[in-house]
Amino acid sequence: MTTRGTGAAAGALAVLLAAAGCTTSAGPGGGAPTVSSAPATPSTRPSGSASASGGGHGWSRQRLRGAVARHTGVTRTARPTVLNGLVGAVFTRNADGDHFCTASVVDSAGLNLIVTAAHCVWDPQLGQRSDLVFVPGYRNGDTPSGVWPLIAVTVDDGWKDHADPDVDVAFAVVQAQNGQQVQQVLGANKLGVGLGYQLPVRITGYPGTSDVPITCANNTTEQSSTQLRIDCPDYTGGTSGSPWVTDFDPSTRTGTVVGVIGGYQQGGDSPDTSYSSYFGDRVQALYDRATG
């Protein structure tokens, strides 16, 4: 067994529309793209396409849906967007060393909370890992959004006692910097609890061998009643704790976290398949403890 700690339809649609002769543009932070194209003449439409379902760019709705489906589960470098900026690498002491896990900002009343995998921050035999820092938006040695020390960690007693994979989730409070809390600076994703097993999500995280994050979108499936599974390639060591984000809101450029890489096999023993503890009542109770 190996661990990951030390490991979207809309994006695919934009690529496909560009390939079909359309142009896309996005606002600051990589918000939802807007699409524009000149109306196609009958001579430019592929035979068999209907204007009622295909739009001006000559791709039928069915063709687009099929093409998008074929492009899910593709891993690529994550762009520096507002949504990706909520995700960061976890280092020991400072950003000069090696990063070994991933975390992300999650909404809280204190405006100071991140979520990651429990095995990233707490060893059941040795206790809490000390001197950890969260570096959101880290790229190639740059720390554009600062370095945020972890000052309090909350994990489930089931993880503390026997590394229960069904609660391989941790919430951590990070220290304010320059008089501001991390959520005031970056915003935050919401916590999603009890939302089911089949969800479209995007996972962004930091492989330990790379200084830029990767991202992939696909649909989750039920590994068990207490575990989620997703197929995305190249999620190697360092991506533990990477958030599984659904329900992207273009107005806020944030989403809802429904999982983090961890759980079964501490995230998976293959870089192409990842797992998460299911976010249900136990994760809600853990969040309530961390914010209480």
C-alpha positions as CSV (number, residue, x, y, z in Angstrom):
1,M,0.0,0.0,0.0
2,T,1.3,3.5,-0.9
3,T,0.0,6.8,0.4
4,R,-0.5,10.0,-1.6
5,G,1.0,12.3,1.0
6,T,4.6,12.9,-0.2
7,G,0.1,12.9,-4.4
8,A,-14.6,19.3,-16.1
9,A,-17.0,19.3,-18.5
10,A,-17.0,23.1,-18.9
11,G,-13.3,23.2,-19.6
12,A,-13.4,20.4,-22.1
13,L,-16.4,22.1,-23.8
14,A,-14.4,25.3,-24.2
15,V,-11.6,23.4,-25.8
16,L,-13.9,21.7,-28.2
17,L,-15.7,24.9,-29.2
18,A,-12.4,26.5,-29.9
19,A,-11.5,23.6,-32.1
20,A,-14.8,23.9,-33.9
21,G,-14.0,27.5,-34.9
22,C,-15.5,29.3,-31.9
23,T,-13.7,31.7,-29.6
24,T,-13.9,31.9,-25.8
25,S,-13.1,34.5,-23.3
26,A,-13.1,34.4,-19.5
27,G,-13.1,37.2,-16.9
28,P,-10.4,37.6,-14.3
29,G,-9.6,34.5,-12.4
30,G,-10.8,32.2,-15.2
31,G,-14.6,32.4,-14.6
32,A,-17.1,30.6,-16.8
33,P,-16.2,31.2,-20.4
34,T,-18.5,33.1,-22.8
35,V,-18.7,31.8,-26.3
36,S,-19.1,33.8,-29.5
37,S,-19.0,32.7,-33.1
38,A,-20.4,33.9,-36.5
39,P,-23.5,32.1,-37.6
40,A,-22.6,29.2,-39.9
41,T,-24.0,29.0,-43.3
42,P,-25.6,25.8,-44.5
43,S,-22.5,25.0,-46.5
44,T,-20.3,25.0,-43.4
45,R,-22.5,22.7,-41.3
46,P,-21.6,19.0,-41.2
47,S,-24.1,16.9,-43.0
48,G,-26.8,15.6,-40.7
49,S,-26.6,18.4,-38.1
50,A,-29.6,20.5,-37.3
51,S,-29.5,24.2,-36.6
52,A,-32.1,23.8,-33.8
53,S,-29.8,21.6,-31.8
54,G,-26.4,22.4,-33.2
55,G,-26.1,26.2,-32.9
56,G,-24.1,28.3,-35.3
57,H,-20.8,26.5,-34.9
58,G,-21.9,23.4,-36.6
59,W,-21.7,21.0,-33.6
60,S,-25.0,19.3,-32.6
61,R,-25.9,19.2,-29.0
62,Q,-25.5,15.4,-29.0
63,R,-22.1,15.7,-30.7
64,L,-20.9,18.2,-28.0
65,R,-22.1,16.0,-25.2
66,G,-20.4,13.0,-26.6
67,A,-17.1,14.9,-27.1
68,V,-17.1,16.4,-23.6
69,A,-17.7,12.9,-22.2
70,R,-14.7,11.6,-24.0
71,H,-12.5,14.4,-22.5
72,T,-13.4,13.9,-18.8
73,G,-10.7,12.2,-16.8
74,V,-7.9,14.1,-18.5
75,T,-5.2,15.6,-16.3
76,R,-3.5,18.9,-17.2
77,T,-1.6,21.7,-15.5
78,A,-4.0,23.9,-13.5
79,R,-4.2,27.5,-14.6
80,P,-3.8,30.3,-11.9
81,T,-7.5,31.0,-11.5
82,V,-9.5,32.2,-8.5
83,L,-10.8,28.7,-7.9
84,N,-7.4,27.1,-8.2
85,G,-6.0,29.8,-5.9
86,L,-8.0,28.3,-3.0
87,V,-5.8,25.2,-3.3
88,G,-2.2,25.1,-1.9
89,A,0.7,22.9,-1.2
90,V,1.5,21.8,2.4
91,F,5.1,22.2,3.5
92,T,7.1,21.6,6.6
93,R,8.3,24.9,8.2
94,N,8.4,27.0,5.0
95,A,8.1,27.0,1.2
96,D,11.8,26.4,0.7
97,G,11.6,22.7,1.2
98,D,9.6,19.9,-0.3
99,H,5.8,19.9,-0.3
100,F,4.2,16.6,0.6
101,C,0.4,17.2,0.6
102,T,-2.4,19.5,-0.6
103,A,-5.1,21.5,1.2
104,S,-7.7,24.1,0.3
105,V,-9.6,26.9,2.0
106,V,-13.1,26.0,3.2
107,D,-15.8,28.4,4.4
108,S,-16.0,29.0,8.1
109,A,-17.2,31.6,10.6
110,G,-13.6,32.3,11.6
111,L,-12.6,32.8,8.0
112,N,-9.4,30.8,8.8
113,L,-10.1,27.1,8.0
114,I,-8.5,24.7,5.5
115,V,-9.4,21.1,4.7
116,T,-7.0,18.3,3.9
117,A,-6.5,14.5,4.5
118,A,-6.0,13.4,8.1
119,H,-2.9,11.4,7.2
120,C,-1.2,14.6,6.0
121,V,-1.3,16.2,9.5
122,W,-1.7,13.5,12.1
123,D,0.1,10.2,12.5
124,P,-1.9,7.8,14.7
125,Q,1.4,6.6,16.3
126,L,3.3,9.9,16.6
127,G,0.5,12.4,16.9
128,Q,0.1,15.7,15.2
129,R,2.7,16.8,12.7
130,S,4.2,20.1,13.7
131,D,5.7,23.1,11.9
132,L,3.3,22.8,8.9
133,V,2.5,25.6,6.5
134,F,-0.2,26.1,3.8
135,V,1.0,27.9,0.6
136,P,-2.1,28.7,-1.6
137,G,-1.4,29.3,-5.3
138,Y,2.2,28.0,-5.0
139,R,3.9,27.9,-8.4
140,N,7.6,27.3,-9.2
141,G,8.8,28.7,-5.8
142,D,6.5,31.7,-5.8
143,T,4.1,32.2,-2.9
144,P,1.6,34.8,-4.4
145,S,-0.9,34.5,-1.6
146,G,1.5,34.1,1.4
147,V,2.5,31.4,3.7
148,W,0.0,30.4,6.4
149,P,1.2,28.4,9.4
150,L,-1.2,25.7,10.8
151,I,-2.0,26.5,14.4
152,A,-4.7,24.0,15.3
153,V,-5.7,20.6,13.7
154,T,-8.9,18.7,14.2
155,V,-9.2,15.0,13.2
156,D,-11.7,12.3,14.2
157,D,-11.0,10.0,17.2
158,G,-11.3,7.1,14.8
159,W,-8.4,8.4,12.9
160,K,-6.4,9.1,16.0
161,D,-7.0,5.7,17.5
162,H,-6.6,3.4,14.5
163,A,-6.3,5.4,11.3
164,D,-9.9,4.7,10.3
165,P,-10.0,5.3,6.5
166,D,-13.6,6.4,6.6
167,V,-12.5,9.6,8.4
168,D,-9.3,10.4,6.6
169,V,-10.2,14.1,6.7
170,A,-8.8,17.0,8.8
171,F,-9.6,20.6,9.3
172,A,-6.9,23.0,10.3
173,V,-7.0,26.6,11.5
174,V,-4.3,28.8,9.9
175,Q,-2.7,31.8,11.5
176,A,-3.7,35.3,10.3
177,Q,-1.2,37.2,8.2
178,N,-0.9,41.0,8.1
179,G,-4.1,41.3,10.1
180,Q,-6.2,39.3,7.7
181,Q,-7.6,35.7,7.7
182,V,-7.0,33.4,4.8
183,Q,-10.7,33.5,3.7
184,Q,-10.7,37.3,3.6
185,V,-7.8,37.2,1.2
186,L,-8.8,34.3,-1.0
187,G,-12.4,33.4,-0.5
188,A,-13.4,29.8,0.2
189,N,-15.3,26.8,-1.1
190,K,-18.3,25.6,0.8
191,L,-18.4,22.3,2.6
192,G,-20.7,19.8,1.0
193,V,-22.1,17.0,3.2
194,G,-24.5,14.2,2.3
195,L,-24.6,15.0,-1.4
196,G,-24.5,11.5,-2.7
197,Y,-21.9,9.4,-4.6
198,Q,-22.3,10.4,-8.2
199,L,-21.2,13.9,-8.7
200,P,-19.2,15.9,-11.4
201,V,-16.1,17.2,-9.6
202,R,-12.8,18.9,-10.3
203,I,-9.7,17.9,-8.4
204,T,-6.7,20.2,-8.2
205,G,-3.6,19.2,-6.3
206,Y,0.2,19.3,-6.1
207,P,2.2,16.2,-7.0
208,G,5.3,16.0,-4.9
209,T,7.5,15.9,-8.0
210,S,6.0,19.1,-9.5
211,D,6.1,22.8,-8.5
212,V,2.8,23.5,-10.4
213,P,-0.6,22.1,-9.6
214,I,-2.5,19.7,-11.8
215,T,-6.3,19.4,-12.4
216,C,-8.8,16.9,-13.7
217,A,-12.6,16.7,-13.9
218,N,-14.6,13.5,-13.9
219,N,-17.7,12.0,-12.2
220,T,-17.3,10.3,-8.8
221,T,-18.6,6.8,-8.2
222,E,-19.4,4.8,-5.0
223,Q,-16.5,2.7,-3.9
224,S,-18.5,1.8,-0.7
225,S,-21.0,3.4,1.5
226,T,-18.2,5.3,3.2
227,Q,-15.9,6.0,0.2
228,L,-15.9,7.8,-3.1
229,R,-13.8,6.9,-6.1
230,I,-12.7,8.8,-9.2
231,D,-10.5,8.0,-12.2
232,C,-8.0,10.8,-13.1
233,P,-4.5,10.0,-14.2
234,D,-1.2,11.0,-12.6
235,Y,-2.3,11.9,-9.1
236,T,0.9,10.7,-7.4
237,G,2.4,11.3,-4.0
238,G,1.8,14.9,-2.8
239,T,-1.8,15.1,-4.0
240,S,-3.3,13.7,-0.7
241,G,-5.8,16.3,0.6
242,S,-6.6,17.6,-2.9
243,P,-10.2,18.9,-2.8
244,W,-13.0,17.4,-4.9
245,V,-15.1,20.4,-5.9
246,T,-18.6,20.4,-7.4
247,D,-21.3,23.0,-8.1
248,F,-19.0,25.7,-9.4
249,D,-20.7,29.2,-9.0
250,P,-19.6,31.6,-11.8
251,S,-20.7,34.6,-9.7
252,T,-18.4,33.8,-6.8
253,R,-15.9,31.6,-8.7
254,T,-16.1,29.1,-5.9
255,G,-17.7,25.6,-5.4
256,T,-18.5,23.0,-2.9
257,V,-15.9,20.5,-1.5
258,V,-17.4,17.0,-1.3
259,G,-14.1,15.1,-0.7
260,V,-10.3,15.1,-0.4
261,I,-7.9,12.6,-1.8
262,G,-7.4,10.1,1.1
263,G,-9.5,7.4,2.7
264,Y,-9.2,4.0,1.1
265,Q,-5.5,3.1,0.7
266,Q,-4.8,6.6,1.9
267,G,-5.9,7.9,-1.5
268,G,-5.1,4.9,-3.7
269,D,-2.2,2.7,-4.7
270,S,-2.5,3.7,-8.4
271,P,-1.9,7.2,-9.6
272,D,-4.8,6.9,-12.0
273,T,-7.6,6.1,-9.4
274,S,-8.2,8.2,-6.3
275,Y,-10.4,7.8,-3.3
276,S,-12.0,10.0,-0.6
277,S,-13.8,9.4,2.7
278,Y,-17.4,10.1,2.1
279,F,-18.5,13.5,3.5
280,G,-21.4,12.5,5.7
281,D,-22.4,12.9,9.3
282,R,-19.0,12.2,10.7
283,V,-17.3,14.9,8.6
284,Q,-20.0,17.3,9.5
285,A,-19.4,16.6,13.2
286,L,-15.7,17.1,12.6
287,Y,-16.3,20.4,10.9
288,D,-18.5,21.5,13.8
289,R,-15.7,20.6,16.3
290,A,-13.2,22.5,14.3
291,T,-15.4,25.6,14.1
292,G,-17.0,25.4,17.5
